[in-house]
Amino acid sequence: FSVLTGVAGMMYAGLLSGTTGSIVAVANVVPNVAVQLYEFVVTGQLHHALALQRAIAPLARAVTQQHGVAGLKAAMALAGFPASTPRLPLAPASDAVVDELRGLLRHLEAFTGRTLIGSAGRDSARLEGQPS
């Protein structure tokens, strides 16, 4: 059987401990970045993997612990994925939350060199050391 982690903050540590992957909310927003972290670990580029894990963490917290479903859907929409508003009784993310999420995505764009906002997961760049 396979063991997966369900907490984005544990992707790196989980993979080093023998998990075979992750099912995490942030992968709905930045799937290629989550895959890149996985590829860094399995190819032994652990310093890149740890740096990427740390870079993903603020966005991962924002779309789960801080803003929940509304934040996740708003971040998905910012990233160019189809995302409806949350069902009642949940409210959509406020403009302030959307602005915060946009800032977190911009920070991750600067770190990775990828276009994440509006890209819907289409690859635009690869980090140095990324396997082809």
Salt bridges, closest charged atoms under 4 A:
ASP99 OD1 - ARG102 NH1 2.95
GLU100 OE1 - HIS67 NE2 2.95
GLU109 OE1 - ARG106 NH1 3.05
ASP123 OD1 - ARG114 NH1 2.17
ASP123 OD2 - ARG126 NH1 2.95
